[in-house]
Amino acid sequence: MTTDSTRPKALIVVSSGSQLPLTKPEGGSITIGWFLVELAAVLAQYEDTHDFVLATPDGKVPTLDINGMALGMHGGASLGPDSMRVAMQNEQYSVEEVREKNPELVARRDAELALLRRHLGRMPVSPNLPNTDKEGGSIREDLVASLEALPEHKWYSIEELLARHRDAADDFSLAGFDFMHAPGGHAPMIDFHDNPLVGELLHQLRENDVPISLICHAPVAMTSAKYRVDADGKVSVNEDHAFKGAHITTVPEHGELQILDGGYPKIPGEETRLAFFVDVALKDAGYKVDVTENMAEVLVIRDDTHGVLTGNGPHAVDEQTARLNEIVQSRKNAAALA
């Protein structure tokens, strides 16, 4: 589980979902995955100080979403204008010329892929979709080949983590993590939503005073907090749970509709719709949800009462990582003074 038992540890929970159901067209689905950009900044911040423990809800290796590799996605807070500029360039220039015009974005993407190779190992990459960014999609073949050459890392299931945490003979404890972070992409809508094991993990982390960081679509995990799962696997439901009323942010409905109508999930010639919107589902579950009217505006919300840090998309990842580091360092300083 660790490379150096003396180093602090961070829990990275990634969705292993890859087939996103659609309500329109009826019975349809698209193959997607998780977004590297929403995790890489965290890996970069802590790779020299922490060991990363990797998990997915079912313990399967997650699928990297090729749509998260579009150059504009790597613009941080300038993701909005960067994405618009790259989209226009894709219509006018070759992929090589687009890269030449965006050296900083290329450098950040290369650095983030290097982090993936160092810390996450071999994993599948989602296929290009009809509306996948031209330049981003062009790197898929080389990316697949480079990842297939790597060793596969261990990905724990949430069930395994909970069992080890509850085993008095095992020295593993969820309390030993400095934080948990989960990236988005659309994948969390598949296996973070309405999942009793995800709910139990959230509660165990809160009860063991571990900060929870969720970005983009990953806050949908909070819809699972109504569940508890005991050591025998018995599931109970409590709508008035400890996370109820938490202040969070996520992808807004109007932003999701914009992407469904013209972005990579759009099925050509068809109205494309998902089963639910994350912000609506969270509001219905009893959370205070703030979103931005402007999709490109960064919003990160820290709710210390509930121990949750959330960000509204890949453009928020740098700010969210900085806020997460504030939490980790303040807790470290407090422990040193205790």
N, C-alpha and C positions, 0 to 999 in steps of 0.2 A: 504493500500500500504506500510506503514512503521510501524515499531514497536516502534520507538522513533523519533519524528519529529525533534529533535534537532541534530541528528547525520547526518553526510554527507551521501550521497546516491550514489550507483553505479548501473548502468543498465546492467543486464545480459541478452543477447539475444541468445537463443538456437534454433537450427532448430528443428521443429517438424516433419520433413520428416522421413519416415520409410521404404518406398518401393522404392529402387533404380533401375531405368530402365536400361536394358542392350541392347546394339545393337547386341552383340553376347553372347549366342545364341539369335537369332532374337526373339523379343517379350518376352524375359525373364526378370526377376528381382530378386533381393535379398532383404531380410528384414534386415535393418541395423538401426543405430541410431546415437546418439552423444557420444563423448568420455569424460568421467568424468575427466580423467587425465589432460585434456587441460583446465579445469575450476577449479579444486580443489585447485591448488596452489594459484590462485587468491582469492578464498574464504578464504583460510587459512591466507593469507596476510591481509585481510581486515575485517574478521568477528568480530573483537573486536572494530573496529572503524567506520564501515559503515553499513547501512541498504541496503539490496539487493532488487531491484525491478526486477521481473522476466518477461520475455516476449518471445514469439515465433511469427513468422510471422502471424499465424492465431489464436493465443490464445489457441491452444490445448496443452495439456500436452505432453512434448517431450518423446521420447523413448530412454532409456539408451541402448547403444550398448554393448552387452556382450563381443564383441571382443576387446573392450578397457580395459577389466578387466584382460587380460593376465598379469602375473607377470612382464614379461619383459617390458611391457608398462610403468611401474612405476619406471624405472631406471633413469629418468631425462636425463642428458647429456650422461649417459652410456647406454642408451636404446639399442643401436645397439648390443654391446657385451652381454648385459644382455639377450636380446631376443634370441640370438643365443645359449647362454648357456642353458637357460631354455628349448628351443626347443629340444636340444639334451638330456637333462635330462628327458623330457617327454617321450622319446623313450626308456629310460632305467629303469625308476623308477616309482613307484606309485605316485599319486598326493600328498599324505601325505609326502612322501620322498622328492619330489620336493620342497614342502613348507619348510621342515626342512633344506634344503640346501640353502634357500634364505630368511632368517629371516628379513632382512632389506626391501626387496621388499614386503613381506607379511605385515610388519608393516606399510609401506607407503600406501599400498592399503587399509588396514583396517582404517587408519586415513582419507583417502579420502572418503571412504564410510560413515564414521561418519559425515563428512562435508555435504555429500549429504543428509543424514537423517535430519541433523539439519536445513539445509537451503532450500532444494528443495522439500522435501516431497515425497508423493506417485507418482510413475510413472511406466509405463510398461518397461519391459526389452526385448530386441530383442531375438529371439530364437537362439539356437546354430545352426551354419551352419556346413556342412560336414568337413570344414577345420578350424573350431574354435579351438583355443588352448585347449589342453586336460585339463590342470589344471584350466585354466580360465573358461572353460565351466562347470567344475564340481561344481562351486560355484553358478550356476544360480538358482537352485531350492531354496536354502536358501536365496539368494538375493531377488528373487521374493517375497517370503513369508515375509521377513522383510520389504520390501517397501510397500507391500499391507496393512500392519498393521499401516502405517503412515497416517496422514491426508493429503488430497490433497491441495497443495498451489495454490494461484491465479497466473495464467499466463496471462498477458495482451497480446492482439494482437497489432501489430504495428499500425493498424488503430485506436484502442482505445487510444494509447499513443499520436498519432498525433492529434486526436480530442480533447483530454484533454489539450494538449499543446496550441492549438489554441483557446480554450474557455477562454475568458477574465474573466468569472465568476469562473473559476476553479483555485485554487492556485498552481496546478501542472504545472511545466515547465521543459522541457528537459534541460534547462540551469542549473537546480539544481543538475545535476549529475556531480560527479567528473570524471567519465570515463564510457565508455561502453566497455564490453568485450564479445566476442563471441567465443566459442570453436568449434572444428571441428568434426572429424569423417567424413564419407561420406555424412551424412545427409544434410549439407548445399548445396550440389550439386542439391538437389531437390527443395528447397524453398528459398534459398538466391540468386540463379542465375536468372537473367533476371526477377526480381520481382519489379514492380514499387513502391510498398510500402516500400520495403527495400531501394530502391534508395532514396526515400523521407526522410526516417529516417536518412540515412547517411548525407544528405545535411542539415537537421535540426540540427543534432549534430554538424557538422562543423560550421554552422552559429551561433550556440550558444556556440562555443568554448569548446566543450566537446571532449576530446581525445578518439579515436576509436582504440580498440585493437582486432585484428583478428588473429587466429592461425590455422595452418594446412590447411584444406579445406575451412575454413570460409572466407578467403580473396576473394573467388568467389563472395561474396556480392558486391564487387566493380564493377562487370559487370552490376549491376543494377543502377549505379550512373548516367547513361544517362537519367534516368527518373526523372520527378518531378510529384507530385500529389497535386493538389490544394485542398482547403477546400471543394469543391463540388465533389471531386473524379475524376476530369478531369485529364487525363494523358497527359503529353507532353514529347517530346523527344529532347534532346540536346546532340549531340555527342561531342561537345566542352565544356564539363561541368567543374566545379571547381576542380574535382579530377583528371582530365585528366593529364597523365604524372607522377602520383605519383609513388614513388619508393617503391616496395613491394616484398615480398617473399611468397612462398607457397610450396605445394607438387610438385615435379618435375615430368614431364611425364615419365622419365625413372624409377623413383621410383614407380609410379603408375603401370606401366607395370610389374614391378617385383612383386608387391603385387597381381595383377590380375592373374599372371602366376603361383604363388605358395603360396599365402597367403590366408587369410580367405575368400575373395570374390570369389575365384576360384571355379567354378562349375566343379566337377569331370568329366573327360572325354570330356569336352567342352572347346573350346577357349572362354575366358570370356573377354568382352570388354564393356566399358562405352560409353556414348553418346559423351563425350568430356573430355579433360584434363584441369584441372583448370589453370595451368600455361599458356597453349596455349590460352585459352579463355581470360585470363587477358592481354596477349600481344596483341591479336587481338583487345581488347577493348581500347588499347592506353596507357597501363601502362608500366613502366620500371620494369621488373621482373627479379630478380636475384634468382638463385637456386644453390644448391650445387651438385657437381658430386657424392660425397659420401653422400648417404642418411642419414648416422648416424651423419654427421657434423651439428652442431647447427648454425643456421643463424637467427638473429633477426634484422630487419631493422626499424629504427625510421625515419619517414619523417615528420619533424615538419612543413614544408611548407603546407602540406595537412592534418596535424593532425592525421596521421595514423601510428600505430605500428603493425607490422606483424611478425609472426614466422613460420618456415617451418615444424613444426610437433610436436608431443608430447614430443620429446626429447628436444625441445626448450622452454618448458613451464616455467622452473625455471628462465632461462635467461630473457624470456619475462616478467615474473612477476616482476623481479628485475628492468627491464627497465621501466615498467609501473609505478612502485613505485617511481622511480626517477622523472618521469614526474609529478605525483600527488604531491610529496613532494616539488618539485621546484615551482609548481604553488601555493601551500599552503604558502610557504615562501614568494613568491613575493606578495601575497595578504596581508600577515601580515605587509609587509613593505610599502604597498601602503597608 
